[in-house]
Amino acid sequence: MRAIAHLRFWVAGLFLLGGSTAFAQSPVSQGWGVGVDASRALGGHAVVQLEHAQSSEWLWQVAAGTYVGAPQGVTPSWKGLKGDVLSGSVVSLGTLVFPQQDPKLGALWFLGVDVSRESYRIQRSTEDTQLLSGTTSGVALQSREEARLLAGAQWSVGTHLAVRAHVGMGAVRERLSSRLVGEEVSSLPMARPGGVALIWRW
């Protein structure tokens, strides 16, 4: 529930800053942007995303945040957590290219790439702890690193607010510091499949 509260706060703040609700296109152009990605909140992270446009066609972005807990009943398919999360964090770096500056179907379209790393301290179950040799506390470290190719679209709301949606696919590497013999972190690891971000630009 804390993740939902964080998301609602950011969404409300960005729309208040946006002022006008009329949809209008504006270039990616020079300057900075800050925002949130709803898929991160659904995954249990409160994340701030910062970006900088190098030109009207190219921007880079970084994001960082902490684990605050996934909404009740939500288990993202790209997660393979092997216990209860005690704490966690995520960092990512990416870049987007807008090859076509003329809006098509009401949006500016982009391609991109990003890399990210999620780190967790997890509490393994009592049964797992008893089977793990040399482990008394049952606390383990789990991480997942992914590299994705992205494709998506951006809509502008007024002159400063942008809504950006993307799909992604890529490679994942997962690690677990203490595991049972033959245990897999995830039998079918998959990269985060997409996201919807709200960005305030200036």
C-alpha positions in Angstrom: 0.0 0.0 0.0 2.9 2.3 0.6 3.9 2.0 -3.0 0.4 3.0 -4.2 0.5 6.0 -1.8 3.9 7.1 -3.3 2.6 6.7 -6.8 -0.5 8.7 -6.1 1.5 11.5 -4.5 3.8 11.8 -7.6 1.0 11.6 -10.1 -1.0 14.3 -8.3 2.1 16.6 -8.0 3.0 16.2 -11.6 -0.5 17.0 -12.9 -0.7 20.1 -10.6 2.6 21.3 -12.1 1.4 20.6 -15.6 -1.4 23.2 -15.4 -3.1 22.8 -18.8 -4.8 19.5 -19.5 -4.9 20.0 -23.3 -2.8 17.6 -25.3 -0.2 19.3 -27.4 3.1 18.2 -28.9 6.3 19.8 -27.9 9.9 18.8 -28.9 12.0 16.6 -26.7 14.4 19.6 -26.7 17.0 20.9 -24.4 16.6 20.7 -20.6 15.9 18.4 -17.8 13.1 16.2 -16.6 12.1 14.4 -13.5 9.3 11.8 -13.0 8.2 8.3 -11.9 7.4 5.0 -13.7 4.3 3.2 -12.6 5.8 -0.3 -13.3 8.5 0.4 -10.7 5.8 1.2 -8.1 3.9 -2.0 -8.9 7.2 -3.9 -8.4 7.5 -2.4 -4.9 10.0 0.4 -5.5 9.7 4.1 -4.9 11.9 5.5 -7.7 12.8 9.0 -8.9 13.8 9.2 -12.6 16.0 12.1 -13.8 16.7 12.8 -17.5 18.6 15.3 -19.6 18.0 16.0 -23.3 21.3 16.4 -25.2 19.3 17.4 -28.4 15.8 17.3 -29.8 16.4 13.7 -30.8 18.4 12.2 -27.9 18.2 12.1 -24.1 19.7 10.1 -21.3 18.1 9.1 -18.0 19.1 7.7 -14.6 16.8 6.3 -11.9 17.3 5.3 -8.3 15.0 4.2 -5.5 14.3 2.0 -2.5 12.0 -1.0 -2.0 8.9 0.0 -0.1 6.8 -3.1 -0.6 4.6 -4.3 -3.5 0.8 -3.6 -3.3 -1.0 -6.5 -1.7 -1.9 -9.3 -4.2 0.6 -7.9 -6.8 3.4 -10.2 -7.8 5.1 -9.0 -11.0 5.9 -11.8 -13.4 9.5 -10.6 -13.8 10.2 -11.0 -10.1 11.7 -14.3 -8.7 12.2 -13.3 -5.1 13.1 -16.3 -2.9 11.8 -15.0 0.4 10.4 -12.0 2.3 12.1 -8.7 1.4 13.8 -7.0 4.3 15.2 -4.1 2.3 16.1 -3.4 -1.3 17.2 -0.8 -3.9 17.3 -0.3 -7.7 19.5 1.8 -10.0 19.2 2.2 -13.7 20.8 4.0 -16.6 19.3 4.4 -20.1 19.1 6.5 -23.3 16.3 7.2 -25.7 16.4 8.3 -29.4 13.5 10.1 -31.1 14.3 9.5 -34.8 11.1 11.1 -36.1 10.2 14.6 -34.9 6.8 14.8 -36.6 4.0 13.3 -34.4 2.5 10.1 -35.8 -0.9 8.9 -34.4 -0.7 11.8 -31.9 2.7 10.8 -30.4 6.4 11.1 -30.7 7.9 7.6 -31.1 11.3 6.5 -29.7 13.8 3.7 -29.4 16.1 3.1 -26.5 18.2 0.9 -24.3 18.6 0.7 -20.5 20.5 -1.3 -17.9 19.4 -1.8 -14.3 20.3 -3.6 -11.1 18.0 -4.6 -8.3 19.4 -5.6 -4.9 17.5 -7.2 -2.0 18.1 -8.5 1.5 15.6 -11.4 1.9 14.5 -13.6 4.8 14.3 -17.2 3.7 11.7 -19.5 5.0 12.3 -21.6 8.1 12.4 -24.8 6.0 14.9 -23.4 3.6 17.1 -22.1 6.4 17.3 -25.5 8.0 18.4 -27.0 4.7 21.1 -24.4 4.0 24.4 -25.4 5.5 26.4 -22.7 7.2 23.4 -20.3 7.4 21.9 -19.5 10.8 20.0 -16.2 10.2 18.2 -17.2 7.1 19.0 -13.8 5.6 20.3 -13.9 2.0 21.3 -11.4 -0.7 19.5 -11.6 -4.0 20.1 -9.4 -7.1 19.0 -9.2 -10.7 20.7 -7.3 -13.5 19.0 -6.7 -16.8 19.8 -5.0 -20.1 16.8 -4.1 -22.3 15.9 -2.8 -25.7 13.0 -0.4 -25.7 10.4 1.0 -28.0 7.6 3.4 -27.1 5.7 6.6 -27.5 5.5 10.0 -25.8 2.5 12.3 -25.5 2.8 15.9 -24.2 0.2 17.5 -21.8 0.6 21.2 -21.9 4.2 22.5 -22.3 5.9 20.7 -19.4 4.2 17.4 -18.7 4.9 14.3 -20.7 3.4 10.8 -20.6 5.7 8.1 -21.9 4.9 4.4 -22.4 7.3 1.7 -23.6 7.7 -2.0 -24.1 11.0 -3.7 -23.5 12.8 -7.0 -23.9 16.3 -8.2 -23.0 18.6 -10.4 -21.0 18.6 -11.0 -17.2 21.2 -12.3 -14.8 20.0 -13.3 -11.3 22.1 -14.2 -8.2 21.4 -15.6 -4.8 24.0 -15.6 -2.1 22.7 -18.8 -0.3 20.8 -21.4 -2.2 19.8 -25.0 -2.0 21.6 -27.6 -4.1 20.3 -27.2 -7.6 18.0 -24.3 -6.7 17.3 -21.8 -9.5 16.6 -18.2 -8.7 14.0 -18.1 -11.4 13.1 -21.0 -13.8 12.1 -18.5 -16.5 13.8 -15.1 -15.9 12.4 -12.3 -17.9 13.2 -8.6 -18.2 10.8 -5.9 -17.0 8.2 -6.0 -19.9 7.4 -2.3 -20.0 6.4 0.8 -18.2 4.3 4.0 -18.2 6.1 7.2 -16.9 5.0 10.7 -16.0 7.7 13.3 -16.6 7.9 16.9 -15.7 10.2 18.7 -18.1 11.8 22.2 -18.0 
